[in-house]
Amino acid sequence: MRIFGAAILAASLLVTNAFAATSLTAGRPAGVKKAQENSNTILIIGGVGLAGLGIALAASSNGGGPTNFTTTTTTTTTTTNP
């Protein structure tokens, strides 16, 4: 398991370095203008919807209150004849 984890970690470090090989040009913005041009409305609506769903699920649960159990006891009496 330790070897498997080490292999995954090494692969992730290699992959992230490979994708980061593109360098930014000096003195130019790093995509800020393009990011500001894109509309994030769908992401905002989705985030608010997921937050609302989480709140609704938390409010609809029973809060982990006590569970009622019914128990029955049986007693047996024995008599012996002398």
Secondary structure, 3 states (H helix, E strand, C coil): CHHHHHHHHHHHHHHHHHHCCCCCCCCCCCCHHHHHHCCCHHHHHHHHHHHHHHHHHHHHCCCCCCCCCCCCCCCCCCCCCC
